[in-house]
Amino acid sequence: MKKQPIILLIIPLELIFVFFGWFSFAKLYSLDLPSTPTLTLILCAVVIVLFLVAFFILREVQKKRALLSDYEALNKLHELESEHYGKIEEQRKELLALEHQFNEKLSVIYEKILSDDYDLAEELTAQLMEQVSATKEFPFCPNSVINAVLTNKQHLCEQQSVSFRADISVQDCSAINKIHLCSVFSNLLDNAIHASEALSVESPRSVTVSAKQHGDYLHVKVMNTSLPPAESSPAPGHGYGHKILTDIASLYHGEFFTEYTDGIYKAAVSLQLSPVSGQ
């Protein structure tokens, strides 16, 4: 955004240099020139026209870039939700299979209790509870978008031997556009995972995400182990990701900030939960 006024001046300034160069050339070789007022009028008219053309072109480019960003975010959200619901379907199948075994296992546990074999009964009960817990559709929170993103990023962390922890306490996020919600969690976690991966395997590598509601605001915070910013290589699209987070936070009357302290990088976004126009 800051570069736009500079870019808009490039074409008119180039034209001015061309005109003055042509004017100097004509004077040098005694060529016929229009009167000074006429030449000035032509120059001003052409500069204004080119300025307007450059302005409209840049505005269309920005619109296209914004639409492309929304498309990519929507596509990513669709992929994450499809993957998430696929896993839910697998869990439901596991639950159906578990139901067939449930009564049988309960009978075994009951028999062990009657025979005073409490240790084995307790062990079998714990195993049964663990199997039931593994079939939960929403392991992090009731919000399907947040669950889809966190499930995906947890899997990535497991692949890269990065410890992943989530503390999510979210009730109703309906005021936040699904694409924006997906973008916030995805960008924060992608940067965090990339930074943790850069550390050696021997070093502690961890990513922690928390989301809390305080009043009318949702506060999302991601903390991760990291090299000092001056020593680390940014993730692909890192700068653009930060711009997306800043723009979304601004849209919901919130803020985005980062800080680095003693090997821990923290990034946080706050979003207003009340309806916002222009979503």
N, C-alpha and C positions, 0 to 999 in steps of 0.2 A: 504494500500500500504506500509506503514512504517513497518508493522509487517512481511512482506514477507521475508526479509533477515534473521530475527530471526528464523522464522519457518523453513526456508531452512537449518539452521544449527542444528536443533534439532536431526534429524535422524542420521546424521554423528557423532555428538557428543555422542549420546547414544551408537553408535556402537564402538566408541573409548573407552568409559568406559567399555563396555562389553569385548573388546579385552584385555584391561589392567587387568580387573578383572580375565579373564580366564588365562592370562599369569601369574599373581601373584599366582593364585590357583595351576597352573601347577608347578611353581617353588617351592611352599610350599610343595607339595607332590612328588617332584622329578619326574614329568612326562616327557616323551620325547617331545621336542618342535622342530619345524623347526628352522633353523638358523635365527639369527636376521634380516639380509637383506631380507631373504625370507618372514619372518613374516611382516616386514615393507612394502614390496611390495604388499603383499596380502591385508593388511590393507588399504593402499592408493587406491588400485584398487577398493575395495568394497566401500570405502567412496565416491570416485568419481562417481561410478555407482549409489549409493543411492542418492547422491546429484542431479544428473541429473534426476533421476526418480522423486524425490520430486519437482524439478523445473517444469518439464512437467506436473505433476499432478496439482500443484498450478496454472499453467498457464491455464490449461483446466477449472479448477474451476472458475477462474476469467472470462473466456470467457462465461461460462455457466451463471454466475451471471449477467454479462452485458446483455446477451440475454434475461434473465428472466426479468431484469429491463425494457428493451425495450418492451417486450411482455406485461408486466403489464401496462406500460404507454400507449401502443397502444390500449389495451383493455379498459382502462379508457377513452381514447379519443373517442373510438367508442361509449361507453355508454353515454358520455356527449353529443356527437353530435346527437346521436339517440334521446335522451331526448329533446335536443334543437330543432331539426327539427320536433319532435312530437308537441312541443308547437307552432312552426311556423305554422304547419298545422291547429292546433286549431284556431290560430289567423286569418288564411285565411278564415276559415269557419265563424268566427265572422264577418270578413269584408264583406263576401258575404251577410250575414244576415243584416249587417248595410246598405249595398247598397239599399236593398229593403225599408229601412226606411228613407234613406237619402233625397230623393225628397219630401217625405211627411213632414219631419221635416223642410226642407228649406221653404216649402210653409207656414207652421205655423209661422216660424220666419219672413217671408216676410209680412204676415198679421199683426203680432204684430208691425212691423215697421210702416206699413201704418196707424195703429190705434194709433200711438204715444206711444205704450207701450214698450219703449226702455229698461227698466230694465229687463222685462221678455224675450225680444228678446236677450239681452246680456247673460242672464242666459242660455237660450236654446242653444245659439251659443257655449258657453263655454262647455256645456255638450256634444255637438256634436263633438267638437274638442278633448275633452278628450277621447271619444270613438274611434275616428280615430287614435289618438296617441297610444292608447293601442294595436293597431293591427300592430305596426311597427315590422318588422322582425328582425331588428338589433338595439336593444335598446342601446347598448354601443358603437359599432363601426362596420365598414363593415367586419371585419375579423371574419369568422364563428367559428374558434377555440376559440378565446378569448371570443366571445359572449357565446359560449356553457359553458365554464368554469365559467365565471362571473355570468351567469344566475343560474347555479347550486349552486354556493357559496352564492349568494344573498338569495336564497331560504333557505339554511342552516342557514344563519344569522337571517332571519325572524323567523325561528323555535326556535332559541335560544335567541330571544330578544336582538340581537346584531345589532347595527346600521351599515348599510353598505352604503358606498359611493364609486363611481368609477368616475375617470376623465381620460378618454382614448382618446388620440389623436394619432392614428396610421394610416398610409396610406398603405404602402406596406411592408409586412413581408415575402414575398415569399422566401427570401434567408434563412430563418430559418425553419428547419424541423418542421413539424406539431407536431410530438411527443415531440420534445424539447420545443416548445412553450407551449404546454399543460402542460408539467412537471414543467416548470418555474412558471406559474400562479397557478397551482394546489398546488405545494409544499409551495409556499409563503403564499397562502391564507389558506391552511389547518393549518399551524402552527399558523397563526394569529387568526383564529377562535378558535382554541383550547385554546390559551392563554387568549382570551377575555372571553371564557366560564368559565374559572377558577375563574373569579371575581364574587363577590356576585351580585345578581340581583339589589341591591340598588346602586351599583357602576356604573359609566358610562362605557358602554361596546361598543366599536366601532372598525370597520375595514375600512380602507381607502386604495384603490389601485389606483395608477396612472401609466400611461404608455405614454411616450413621445418619439418622435424621434428628436435627435439632431445630425445633420450631418449624418455620416454613422452608428450611433449607436441607438439602442433601449434601453431606460432606464425604467425599471419596478421597482416601489417602493411600498411597503406595510407597512402601519403604523397601529398599533393596541394598545389598552389599555392592560396593562399587569402587573402582579406582578413582582417584581424584579427577575431576572433569578435564583438567589440563592434560592428563595422561591417557585418557580413554578415547577410543574412536567412537563417534556417534553412530547410532543405528541408522540404517537406510531410511531416508525421509524424516529424520529426527527433527529438523527445523520446521518442516511442513506439519509434522504431528503436533509440535508445540503451538503452531499457529492455529490449528484446528481446535485444540483445547482452549486456547485463549478466546477464540471467536465464540465457541459454545458457552463458555463461562460468562462472557459478556452478554450473550443472548438471553441467558437466564438470570441476569443481574447478580452474577457471582464473580468469582475470581479464580485464577490459576497461578500457582507459585511453586517454585522449587528451591531446595537448599541442600547443601552437602556439609556433613559434619562427621569427622572421625570415621571415615570409611562407609558411612551410610548416606545414601542419596534419598531424599524425600520429595515427592511430587504430590500436590493436592489440588483438588478442584471442588468448588462449592457451586451448587445450582439451586435456584429458587424453585420450590415445588408447586407454587400457585401458578395457574395458567398464564402463559406468556404469549403475547401476540407475535405473529411473524415466524412461528415455528416451521 
